[in-house]
Amino acid sequence: MSETILPAPTGAGTPQTGPRRAGPAQLALLLAGSCLSVLGAVLIAPVLPQMTDHFAGVAGSEVLVPVVLTVPALFIGLAAPFAGFVVDAVDRKRLLIVAMVLYSVFGTAPLYLESLGAIIGSRVLVGLCEAAIMTCCTTLIADYWSGSRRSRYLGLQTLMASVSAAVFLGVGGALGAAGWRTPFWLYLVAVLLAYPMARMLWQPERAPVGAATRGRRLPGVPWRDLLVPCLVTLVGGIIFYALIVQLSFVLDDAGVASTATIGALSALMSVATAAGSLAFARLSGQSPRRLLPVAFAVSAAGLLVVAATGSVALITLGAVLTGAGTGLLLPTLLTWAINRLSFEQRGRGTGLWTGALFIGEFLCPLLIAGIGAAAGGLRPALAVLAALAAVLAVVTLIVVPRDAEPLDVTHG
């Protein structure tokens, strides 16, 4: 399939220069922007113990310091649907550039902030920026390409996120050797990306409208059609994030004391997630109705293996299976949610889907803690999640419509 050709934007005094074609440069910038939410989620994980020591005199610091890491995900979930509305009503590119610059401003704020409360406040603002960046990047990928090419590139988002997670964990640990504040310098990468984005990305033209239709409200979004994909995505976010958060504890219970070993096995799971995303890129012509049951079933099998054994080798096998399943899961869920939305609806649909995913990720550790308290520990909680994933493997086979194939258009 050839790449989608979009009309060049025009303005007063600007001659029409012909159609613009999105290519590797645009894709690279949008994928790089999509990785910033991963940077926010994992970069400072290695320095949390140092932060805890630094703020030991602050009441409740043992609870508040981990919030520094997790609070952006909550605010991505809360803000992404609103970002989606702005994307559709105003301008994808403009919102993206502003959010990239502010991301660097708020992301580097802990370099000079002394109060733990102020640092948490800056992380809330980082989450708001990430919501806009994620929504804009995903929407522009869907705008610039169509059909199976669009599906492949959405799969590459998850692939790049998985690879970058392993990279950012390593970089965060290395920079953390110079002090817990040092990793926050890396947030400047966003402002460095903002300039090429401003030069090389463009706002796609809306379909021509007559004078009688100008100024009307945005066309409605099929919220009922989005409800089921987003609810499944919320649970999918919980399953996706479960071992990202809990694998180190499982390995510790199994007798693995070396942080280097735990880090290596966690990175191996990230590689498996990347492999699952790469498999989606190759299977992008397949319907979500075929891929979702497979993704949930593989994730269920992996979680069950982790929950059922104390062997490090088998735990590693289970983690790899889970990573492969969730790597296939996320881009398939996104494809199911947005493929049949028009250009004027796509930002809101993408924002709602992004919000559901990150709310699920935020709820994941809370849910596992609650289930673990009721069921007798971490392993029984993971077994419950495995059962839930297995149920969803069957449910998606029923609820995903047979015609949930890619809609091969960019503007509806």
Secondary structure, DSSP 8 states (H G I E B T S, - for coil): ----EEE----TT-----EEE--HHHHHHHHHHHTHHHHHHHTTGGGHHHHHHHTTTSTTHHHHHHHHHHHHHHHHHHHHHHHHHHHHHT-HHHHHHHHHHHHHHHHTGGGT---HHHHHHHHHHHHHHHHHHHHHHHHHHHHH--HHHHHHHHHHHHHHHHHHHHHHHHHHHHHHTT-TTGGGGGGGHHHHHHHHHHHH----------TTTTT-------HHHHHHHHHHHHHHHHHHHHHHHHHHHHHHHTT---HHHHHHHHHHHHHHHHHHHHHHHHTTTS-HHHHHHHHHHHHHHHHHHHHH---HHHHHHHHHHHHHHHHHHHHHHHHHHHTT--HHHHHHHHHHHHHHHHHHHHHHHHHHHHHHHHHTSHHHHHHHHHHHHHHHHHHHHHHS-TT------S--
